[in-house]
Amino acid sequence: MDDPNANYFEAVKSFDKFWSNRQKPMKDHGEGMDIFGNDSLSFKSEDATNYPKEYAYEYKRFLNWQQRNKNLVKPDGSIMTQEEIIENWNKQKNDTITR
């Protein structure tokens, strides 16, 4: 994930394999609140201590990376560079203007 040359599909596959036989970290207190202040978590607060917290930061960090980059993946699994993103944006902008 921290390697700019990482293959997106391999990283997601490795992540899924790592967590396939482990209990996933749950949301922290307050993260499960909806806009009305209702707790949307499916467990009671006293049960929250039973969930693993050791890898919670890394788990959330990877999910954030996965979500951020899912639309930037090329067919070979590499992630677009900033230059490619800007080039693609300029091309789309020019295509829209010429229509």
N, C-alpha and C positions, 0 to 999 in steps of 0.2 A: 504494500500500500504506500509506503514512503518512497519507493523506487519509482522515478518518473518513467522508467522503461518497463514497468510491471505489466503483465498480461492481466487484464481485467477478469477474464473468464477463469483463469487459473487461480487468481486471488480469491474470487468468490467461491470456487470449488474447494479450495483449501480451508477457507473460513467455515463453510458448511460441514466439511469433514471433521474439523476440530470440534465443532459444537454439536455434532450428531449424537454423541453419547454423554454429553454434559448438560447440566441444568443451566439454562440461560439466565443471566442477571435480569431482575425485574426493575421496573421504574422506581426512582426514588420518590420519597414523599413529596407531594406537590406537583410532580410531573404528570400525574394521572388526573389532574383536575380539569374539568371542562370549563367553558366560558361562564357557566352559572355557578361555579364553585362546588359542583357535585363531584365526589370521588368516583372516577371511572375505573379504578383498579378492581380486579376481581377477587382480591384477597383482603383479609382484615389486617389492620396495622400490626397486630401482635404476631401474625404469620410472616411479616416482612423480614424478620430477623432470620428466618430459615432459608432465605434465598442467598446464593453466593454473591459476594461483592468484590471478590479478588480481581476479576477481569472486567468489571462493569465499565470502567472508563474506556478500555481498549475495545470492548464490544460495541459501545455506543459510537466510538470514534470510527470504527470500521463501517458501521451501518450508515453513518453520515457520509463517509467517503464514497460508499457504494451508491447512495442516492444522488450525490452531487455529480458523479461521473457517468451514470448510466446512459445519458444521452450523448456522451462524448466518446463512446467506444466505437472504434473502427471494426470492420469485419474480421480482421486478424486478431482482435482482442487488445490491441494497443490503444492508449488513450490519446486523444488529440492534444497537441501542444498549444500553447497560447497563440503562437503565430498561425496555426491552422484554424483555430477558432475565429480569430480576427479575419482571416482570409475568407472563411466560409460565411461569416456575417456580412462582409463587404459584398460578396457575390450575391447573397440573398437580397441585400439592400438594393444593389444595382438591378437585379432581376425585377424587383417590385417597382422600381422607378420607371423602367422601360416599358412596363405594361400599360 
